[in-house]
């Protein structure tokens, strides 16, 4: 059985946990804080959408760089850039809250700093996935890819706790704490991750999204993450408006719902995916069904308890679907293409965050529950498509 060294697993987990902490803290607080600055829901949607578009464009390139330059080096660079650009984003938010810059300038600088973030942080997930892929055999690929999901999801659990612990100091304190953790994660990646050996990629034709081995997986991943993006972008506004809360209170309540989401995803990956290593198709079918159930619950929610229950179902669905997409793509290609395949999967997921925020916020303007109804309809289509999808088998050389 081919497995990763313990210190490599620990460093990867820490880096992905920190990455997840930053994402959860940001999504929980950005909507309410943006309103305090003078921005509205569409402004926030544009910031997230444009940065996600950058991730779509650069993730495949980072995957190819990882295959040629070294996956550990690329991971370290991504984590270091994540720290610097998150610090810049937090500083712009501070200036906006203090009234030192106008809402117009706040929007422009927030957008610019988030684009810089996307340019470098897009290296993190493809590099980590490629390290796992080259360090596991085909029989344990789903379990290995669950490690990537576990790290990110555990971070989304700890993110609300970081927010709750430090938001009493200031609304932005959790982001500054995240910056410090990201610096530590970059050092851990540089000195603790042992990169498994693999056949280096040559300078031939680059792996493309149109490759028939990956095309269906990438399309379904993009569809699934449109629904996740809709939720992350509109949930804070929905909870604030549903319960009539101020920015700080809404951040705490949304943090509770996102923690439920993350805890369910983590438990799913530890207790089901890591232990039983289901096939990619089984993971995707179960994930689509649970995502559908979660969005139905959110579309009917009238109290915080129902919102939390819906997020629990979404967490289980996400916990199944994410390693399903990653392992399906990994098993379809050879060892020298693992970084490139992981980059394309990351790009497909990020494409969901290009479409989802604009779609979700536009629907939210029309009716507060409409984003979740639309997401449920998309998940119904996803479930049908996955059921019709043929079983992934390991590519020659990837066994």
Secondary structure, DSSP 8 states (H G I E B T S, - for coil): -----HHHHHHHHHHHHHHHHHHHHHHHHHHHHHHHHT--HHHHHHHHHHHHHHHHHHHHHHHHHHHHH-HHHHHHHHHHHHHHHHHHHHHHHHHHHTTSS-HHHHHHHHHHHHHHHHHHHHHHHHHHHHHHHHTS-GGGHHHHHHHHHHHHHHHHHHHHHHHHHHTTT-TTHHHHHHHHHHHHHHHHHHHH----------SS----TT-TTTHHHHHHHHHHHHHHHHHHHHHHHHHHHHHT--HHHHHHHHHHHHHHHHHHHHHHIIIIIHHH---HHHHHHHHHHHHHHHHHHHHH--SHHHHHHHHHHHHHHHHHHHHHHHHHHHHHS-GGGHHHHHHHHHHHHHHHHHHHHHHHHHHHHH-TTHHHHHHHHHHHHHHHHHHHS------TT--
